[in-house]
Each structure stands twice: as structure tokens, then as C-alpha cells.
Amino acid sequence: MSDSEPKFLVTGGGGQLATSLDQRIENGVVLPASRLDITDRDAVFRAIREHRPEVVVNAAAYTQVDRAESEPVLAHAVNVTGVEHLATACREVGARFVQISTDFVFSGDETTPRRPEDPTGPASVYGRTKLSGEEISIDILGDRALVVRTAWLYAAGHANFVATMIRLMSERDEISVVCDQTGSPTWIETLSGGLLDLVQGGAGGIYHLTDSGEASWYEFALAIEEMGRDAGILEKPCRVNPIPTADYPTPATRPSYSVLDKSKTTEKLGMSTPHWRTSLARCLNEWQANENP
Ligand SMILES: NC(=O)c1ccc[n+]([C@@H]2O[C@H](COP(=O)([O-])OP(=O)(O)OC[C@H]3O[C@@H](n4cnc5c(N)ncnc54)[C@H](OP(=O)(O)O)[C@@H]3O)[C@@H](O)[C@H]2O)c1
């Protein structure tokens, strides 16, 4: 970031977003769960009083969407109570607070991109806890809270859909992927860079930030197969078959259409985000370089 970078405290160190932020932030500290468990109120206040950040970014979350259905208490502790601790401690020291949220706060019944002010209606435990986390941040801090909703994140070196696809495509000749859920695949670099630009621009309230364009999981998998071979990560072709969600039941209900309208963010930043295909190609090149330094 620039010379005028505020002092940051980032939670969830080691996760996809916190790792990317760690590479961009020069002024501040990134704390993994082993150094700051956000469900521990005293630990949160101690850390924020000690580091005196100007901006706290909460990149910690309970992100196991399916497991949350059977662990609602734990999901609530991290995604709601933990957020409440952070926001309250931010209020005490006068820090701004950035809470990351998700397209899963929407029901997914609509067929047009969702705007920040559109009605929510989460269909899963994870989505409900993330929505409560948004509300509590804004209740406690008003415009000093920035809520950034994102979707379908991936980054080299972490467990995510791209990593799963690359593993399965290396092992098998044929795989089946759901074709009736549509969203916006998003490279972590788009989120971390855009989020810091929103902070620098003094944004408060709810913003949507994903890569541009939309795809089904099936279309995303097809692109991973094609670009994975181009990047030299996949050594052989793998056939990708489209299947309906009904053929791949999961504990959590997922939105069938959860593309986020980013016009408010584009206007604030004065630029749009890259198309998801452009980001995927860049990420896969980085992926290959990491594996073959
Ligand atoms: N991944 C997606 O596709 C996606 C989509 C939309 C929105 N989001 C949101 O984007 C944000 C960043 O996601 P991500 O993909 O970077 O998540 P991630 O890779 O799963 O990282 C989450 C981090 O939070 C840590 N954590 C869990 N419980 C904690 C606690 N009690 N105290 C402190 N840290 C704790 C985890 O540590 P351990 O690994 O040690 O548990 C992990 O380092 C989250 O708010 C998520 O809800 C993600």
C-alpha cells in the first residue's frame, strides 16, 4: 500500500484472504487463530489494546458451509460472537472495522445480480451466521464498519474448489460437476486488492466485490481443465460432465443464482474487477510457478 497506509490488524492469519493481505500490508500485524481466537473476548480486547490498529480486517471465519449445518453453535461463535467482540473492541479504540461476508446471505431465488440493498434470505446455517455478522458490525459501528460481500474464493496453496478440481482431474479421466448453481469465481487477489482500495477510499456500509462475469461450477471446472493444461499443471485431458444439484446432494442448501451486482464498488473505486477467466489464468500460472520454482 501507499505511504499513507493506516495501521492494520488482520485476523484469520494463514487463511486465503489473510495470507494475501499479509503480502500487501506493510504497516500492521496479521494474527493466526493460534495467536488470536476471536471467540475469546478478553483476548480480542487485549490484542486490539496492545496493537492499537486504525483498521481491523476480520479475515477469520467459520467457512465449512456443509459442516455448519451440524455445528451451528460453533459457526455462530466464530461468525457472530467473534465479530461482536471485534466490533466492540474497535469502537473502544476508535478503529474502523472490515467484515467479510458472502453471496450466501441471499436466497439465490432471483435471476439478476444482487445489489447490496436487496433483501437477504440465507438458506443455510453458514449464510445466516454471516448475515448476523454483517448486522452486528453495522449496529455497533455504523459507517465505521465496512462489510465486503464476496464469493467463490480461490488462491494458490489453499484448499478450495480449484485445488479439488486439479486433484480430481489429475487422478481421473472423467468427473461430474453441478451445472445449475451460478456465481462469480473470484481470485483472492481481486478481493484483497479491492478491499484495501475501499479502505483507502474511506468506504463504509455494504459493498460487493468479486471478479466480473458469471459461471456455473461446471463452467468453472471446464475452464480449470482447459487452462490447467495450458499452464502445464494438468498433464492429460479429463472429461467434465454437467449434473444437476439434485444428483449431488449436500447438507447445506446453496443459492442457485448468487451473482453480486458490483456497480456501487466500481463507482467507488473508479474501475471494474477483472473477468474471472483472466484471474483464473493468472492464478494458475502462479500455481504452476509455486510448484516448480
Ligand atoms: N472461501 C470462499 O469461497 C468464501 C466465499 C464468500 C465469502 N467468504 C468469506 O471470506 C472470508 C475469508 O475467507 P477465506 O476463504 O480466506 O477463509 P479460510 O481460508 O477458511 O480462512 C479462515 C481463517 O479463519 C481462521 N479461524 C477460524 N476460526 C477462528 C477463530 N475462532 N479465531 C480466529 N481465527 C479463526 C481459520 O483458522 P484455522 O484454519 O486454524 O481454523 C482460517 O485461518 C470469510 O469471512 C469467509 O466467510 C469466503
Ligand as a Chemical Component Dictionary entry (heavy atoms), coordinates in Angstrom:
data_LIG
# 
_chem_comp.id                   LIG 
_chem_comp.type                 NON-POLYMER 
_chem_comp.pdbx_formal_charge   0 
_chem_comp.three_letter_code    LIG 
# 
loop_
_chem_comp_atom.comp_id 
_chem_comp_atom.atom_id 
_chem_comp_atom.alt_atom_id 
_chem_comp_atom.type_symbol 
_chem_comp_atom.charge 
_chem_comp_atom.model_Cartn_x 
_chem_comp_atom.model_Cartn_y 
_chem_comp_atom.model_Cartn_z 
_chem_comp_atom.pdbx_ordinal 
LIG N1  N1  N 0  -13.934 -19.199 0.683  1  
LIG C1  C1  C 0  -14.973 -18.720 -0.022 2  
LIG O1  O1  O 0  -15.296 -19.211 -1.102 3  
LIG C2  C2  C 0  -15.742 -17.534 0.518  4  
LIG C3  C3  C 0  -16.842 -17.067 -0.220 5  
LIG C4  C4  C 0  -17.529 -15.951 0.260  6  
LIG C5  C5  C 0  -17.127 -15.328 1.426  7  
LIG N2  N2  N 1  -16.074 -15.822 2.119  8  
LIG C6  C6  C 0  -15.661 -15.128 3.335  9  
LIG O2  O2  O 0  -14.379 -14.576 3.094  10 
LIG C7  C7  C 0  -13.641 -14.523 4.322  11 
LIG C8  C8  C 0  -12.266 -15.128 4.114  12 
LIG O3  O3  O 0  -12.430 -16.466 3.680  13 
LIG P1  P1  P 0  -11.200 -17.425 3.397  14 
LIG O4  O4  O 0  -11.540 -18.224 2.185  15 
LIG O5  O5  O -1 -9.924  -16.652 3.456  16 
LIG O6  O6  O 0  -11.331 -18.389 4.667  17 
LIG P2  P2  P 0  -10.326 -19.503 5.176  18 
LIG O7  O7  O 0  -9.243  -19.737 4.175  19 
LIG O8  O8  O 0  -11.184 -20.641 5.618  20 
LIG O9  O9  O 0  -9.653  -18.810 6.439  21 
LIG C9  C9  C 0  -10.379 -18.597 7.617  22 
LIG C10 C10 C 0  -9.383  -18.426 8.726  23 
LIG O10 O10 O 0  -10.111 -18.169 9.923  24 
LIG C11 C11 C 0  -9.467  -18.878 10.957 25 
LIG N3  N3  N 0  -10.360 -19.066 12.094 26 
LIG C12 C12 C 0  -11.362 -19.965 12.261 27 
LIG N4  N4  N 0  -11.905 -19.818 13.485 28 
LIG C13 C13 C 0  -11.208 -18.820 14.107 29 
LIG C14 C14 C 0  -11.282 -18.217 15.373 30 
LIG N5  N5  N 0  -12.169 -18.619 16.300 31 
LIG N6  N6  N 0  -10.423 -17.212 15.671 32 
LIG C15 C15 C 0  -9.515  -16.808 14.764 33 
LIG N7  N7  N 0  -9.379  -17.340 13.537 34 
LIG C16 C16 C 0  -10.231 -18.344 13.212 35 
LIG C17 C17 C 0  -9.045  -20.184 10.319 36 
LIG O11 O11 O 0  -8.049  -20.797 11.092 37 
LIG P3  P3  P 0  -7.943  -22.383 11.128 38 
LIG O12 O12 O 0  -7.655  -22.809 9.724  39 
LIG O13 O13 O 0  -6.823  -22.608 12.092 40 
LIG O14 O14 O 0  -9.282  -22.868 11.615 41 
LIG C18 C18 C 0  -8.520  -19.673 8.970  42 
LIG O15 O15 O 0  -7.171  -19.285 9.090  43 
LIG C19 C19 C 0  -14.511 -15.222 5.362  44 
LIG O16 O16 O 0  -15.222 -14.251 6.081  45 
LIG C20 C20 C 0  -15.485 -16.036 4.532  46 
LIG O17 O17 O 0  -16.716 -16.234 5.227  47 
LIG C21 C21 C 0  -15.358 -16.906 1.685  48 
# 
loop_
_chem_comp_bond.comp_id 
_chem_comp_bond.atom_id_1 
_chem_comp_bond.atom_id_2 
_chem_comp_bond.value_order 
_chem_comp_bond.pdbx_ordinal 
LIG N1  C1  SING 1  
LIG C1  O1  DOUB 2  
LIG C1  C2  SING 3  
LIG C2  C3  SING 4  
LIG C2  C21 DOUB 5  
LIG C3  C4  DOUB 6  
LIG C4  C5  SING 7  
LIG C5  N2  DOUB 8  
LIG N2  C6  SING 9  
LIG N2  C21 SING 10 
LIG C6  O2  SING 11 
LIG C6  C20 SING 12 
LIG O2  C7  SING 13 
LIG C7  C8  SING 14 
LIG C7  C19 SING 15 
LIG C8  O3  SING 16 
LIG O3  P1  SING 17 
LIG P1  O4  DOUB 18 
LIG P1  O5  SING 19 
LIG P1  O6  SING 20 
LIG O6  P2  SING 21 
LIG P2  O7  DOUB 22 
LIG P2  O8  SING 23 
LIG P2  O9  SING 24 
LIG O9  C9  SING 25 
LIG C9  C10 SING 26 
LIG C10 O10 SING 27 
LIG C10 C18 SING 28 
LIG O10 C11 SING 29 
LIG C11 N3  SING 30 
LIG C11 C17 SING 31 
LIG N3  C12 SING 32 
LIG N3  C16 SING 33 
LIG C12 N4  DOUB 34 
LIG N4  C13 SING 35 
LIG C13 C14 SING 36 
LIG C13 C16 DOUB 37 
LIG C14 N5  SING 38 
LIG C14 N6  DOUB 39 
LIG N6  C15 SING 40 
LIG C15 N7  DOUB 41 
LIG N7  C16 SING 42 
LIG C17 O11 SING 43 
LIG C17 C18 SING 44 
LIG O11 P3  SING 45 
LIG P3  O12 DOUB 46 
LIG P3  O13 SING 47 
LIG P3  O14 SING 48 
LIG C18 O15 SING 49 
LIG C19 O16 SING 50 
LIG C19 C20 SING 51 
LIG C20 O17 SING 52 
# 
